[in-house]
Amino acid sequence: MLAGLAAALVLAIIAGVAFGAVPISPGEVVGAIAHALGGGERTLSDAVVLDLRLPRVLLAALVGAALALAGVLYQALFRNPLADPYILGVSSGAGLGATVAMMALGTSYMMRAIGVPLGAFAGAGLTMLLVVRLASRRGRLDPTSLLLAGMAVSYILSALTSFLLVLDREQMSGVVFWMMGGLQNRSWEHVASLGVMFAIGSIAPALYHRELDLMLLGDERAGQLGVSVERFKTLALASASLVVAGAVSVSGLIGFIGLMTPHMVRLALGPRHRLLLPASVLAGAIVLVVADLFARVVLAPVEIPVGIVTALAGGPFFLWILLRKERTR
Amino acid sequence: MSASVPSSVPAGTLEYVGASIGYGARTIVRDASFAVAPGEFVGLVGPNGAGKSTLLRAITGGATVSAGDITFGGASLVRMPERERARIVGVVPQTQLATFSFTARAYVEMGRHAHLGRLAAPGPADAAIVDEVMERTDTARLAAEPVDELSGGDLQRLTLAQALAQQPQVLLLDEPTSHLDLNHALQVLELVRALADGGLAVVGVFHDLGLAARYADRISIVAGGGVTLPAPPASALDAQVVSDVFGVRAVVRTDPVTGSVAVTPIVRGADLAPAVSGPRIGLVCGSGAGAGLMRRLALAGHPLYAGVLNRGDIDHAVAAAVGAGMAELPAFGEVDETVAAEVRAGYAECACVVVCETPFGGANLPNLQAALDSGRPLVLVGEMDGERDFAHGRARVLWDRALERGAVRVDTEADVSGVLGRCGGVEA
């Protein structure tokens, strides 16, 4: 199953690189990658593939993987199939943090490369704390309150971000486009930055997949069965915040990937995280690579921000789960 | 019954050491001190909200221990890391979430978590343990079913299996049979009994006093912010305790079939409160024939007098429960002239006397005689035929004499209240 998903991801990446303003055959794509790895002579199509298309497509895959990973973590920790970094407001928090960092740190490249992800991480973490605090009543986390608090906080933080952007007109157009969720003009630096954050954020979930299963039984039961609940929650939420911060700082607000992919994978493969985690990560990567491809070709040569594509697909999906859940209640 | 002394506690003993337990700043149970040895099953009973579940939840961090400690073999369970504790203590909570569709087998396997290494997957030894506990809890056939589609009873047994998969030395059960049918309830309790006999220290919260008495070695009563020292069911539970703790007047006796304490609730004490509001009614009863009527008349506020009753007779227990006056005799005791006079005087104070549909023999015939001699209006229930008269026709003679003197006869107990008005201003 995982091998199948991995193969599908490779095909999606090749397709993502091949399509575009200058069509490139799948053979040329593979050739370009081989040249880059083997150090052969570079052709024009190699340059298009290696400098423009491949970083963008790999970034889409990483962003999708990161958001899906965060979605799996939130859904397990909050025992809520509707939890997702976008809906919980964490993405908006990361966006505000990244914006503040961008404005405060000026144009120095190094400062931005480190400062923006850090700002996004701080924004994501603080937002998570705030939303959990708002949705808790006497130590209990109400699932509906969690979603409502997340959405309300998300609106407020997005409005704050917009407000900051109005103050700083010079940067406005670029950042607004980034906020909508776009993957244009991304380079290998972005891939590296997110890659590192994703790698760090994956460690705990990979090691603690059984704890995630147990968390679905409730905090108290998980504790009875041997999970150090508070410590684990902190670790898992920090991991989720880290990968969300990484994704948001390179690609802005892309919604619903973290909601849709774990949900679909769970329906197909069941709730055990040993399988659900890697499968969701792969599926998230595939979905975003395909969504980005769609965003590039549907109105070519005009590109739609990929966040719009995912929201158009994800919004109805959210409603479908919500209504289905209400009906089975 | 003696207070536990730490030095004499055998290894593997669960002990509450002056533990005060609650939620946040609110203390629910103060100074709980008792020990549960390996091989022992202690039942906790008490009214809702008294802190039975809280006592259990304190062990696994669901409630706060603000003073004292709860220990296992001398080590604090309260401060123990969760993983280590989960290898000692298994819990079956009152209810369990099943919102995600794990298979029953995967669900039970989660009980192995605390025994598995960080990177290790469950191995053949773990699989064997899971198989065994599912077999013992009669859940093996559910293995492939998703837990979110199972009944509450199946889920409860799977949760027990999950707790057993922890291979605990202490088992905590919070109303382990609340979702179970009678068959499965007995099956689960027999299993728990066997586990205790096999060396586990078991603490179970019960609402059913009879089940607690039947399966637990000792019973503690949790009420009024405290917990009593565990005592054998026969001494921990009596009618006075049931009345004090639950506010229910009950018949507490030894069940002749199971040999354990059986509790039959008669009336809520609160319902009896406005008592002594009607005229006194006498009853000639015995063998349970007066139980229903006594209960009804007591609830209606009538003071009652029930004549001579032998200890061990159901009507004796019911009369005691509703506070009826009577002359007590030991089981199979005989009525002498002194007692007969006392009973006659007792009936004489009543507005009228109801002769219940009881069989008559040498032991309770004096009641009928006394009722007749008291001169009070009589209400006779049913017919006096050979099936009721075991006194060689003497009951028949008294019955006919009563009718001659104007006694009212009704067919069934249900008709009694309709005719009480006729005997001297009694409002039923």
HADDOCK unambig.tbl for C-alpha pairs under 7 A between the chains (distance, minus, plus):
assign (segid A and resid 207 and name CA) (segid B and resid 118 and name CA) 6.95 0.50 0.50
assign (segid A and resid 207 and name CA) (segid B and resid 119 and name CA) 6.77 0.50 0.50
assign (segid A and resid 214 and name CA) (segid B and resid 110 and name CA) 6.94 0.50 0.50
assign (segid A and resid 217 and name CA) (segid B and resid 97 and name CA) 5.72 0.50 0.50
assign (segid A and resid 217 and name CA) (segid B and resid 98 and name CA) 6.83 0.50 0.50
assign (segid A and resid 218 and name CA) (segid B and resid 97 and name CA) 6.87 0.50 0.50
assign (segid A and resid 220 and name CA) (segid B and resid 62 and name CA) 6.27 0.50 0.50
assign (segid A and resid 223 and name CA) (segid B and resid 82 and name CA) 6.12 0.50 0.50
assign (segid A and resid 224 and name CA) (segid B and resid 60 and name CA) 5.76 0.50 0.50
assign (segid A and resid 224 and name CA) (segid B and resid 82 and name CA) 6.99 0.50 0.50
assign (segid A and resid 224 and name CA) (segid B and resid 86 and name CA) 6.01 0.50 0.50
assign (segid A and resid 224 and name CA) (segid B and resid 91 and name CA) 6.81 0.50 0.50
assign (segid A and resid 225 and name CA) (segid B and resid 86 and name CA) 5.35 0.50 0.50
assign (segid A and resid 225 and name CA) (segid B and resid 111 and name CA) 6.15 0.50 0.50
assign (segid A and resid 225 and name CA) (segid B and resid 113 and name CA) 6.78 0.50 0.50
assign (segid A and resid 225 and name CA) (segid B and resid 114 and name CA) 6.61 0.50 0.50
assign (segid A and resid 226 and name CA) (segid B and resid 82 and name CA) 4.58 0.50 0.50
assign (segid A and resid 226 and name CA) (segid B and resid 83 and name CA) 3.92 0.50 0.50
assign (segid A and resid 226 and name CA) (segid B and resid 85 and name CA) 6.94 0.50 0.50
assign (segid A and resid 226 and name CA) (segid B and resid 86 and name CA) 4.89 0.50 0.50
assign (segid A and resid 226 and name CA) (segid B and resid 113 and name CA) 6.82 0.50 0.50
assign (segid A and resid 226 and name CA) (segid B and resid 114 and name CA) 5.24 0.50 0.50
assign (segid A and resid 227 and name CA) (segid B and resid 82 and name CA) 5.88 0.50 0.50
assign (segid A and resid 227 and name CA) (segid B and resid 83 and name CA) 6.19 0.50 0.50
assign (segid A and resid 228 and name CA) (segid B and resid 82 and name CA) 5.64 0.50 0.50
assign (segid A and resid 270 and name CA) (segid B and resid 101 and name CA) 6.81 0.50 0.50
assign (segid A and resid 270 and name CA) (segid B and resid 102 and name CA) 6.91 0.50 0.50
assign (segid A and resid 271 and name CA) (segid B and resid 100 and name CA) 6.60 0.50 0.50
assign (segid A and resid 271 and name CA) (segid B and resid 101 and name CA) 6.45 0.50 0.50
assign (segid A and resid 271 and name CA) (segid B and resid 102 and name CA) 6.16 0.50 0.50
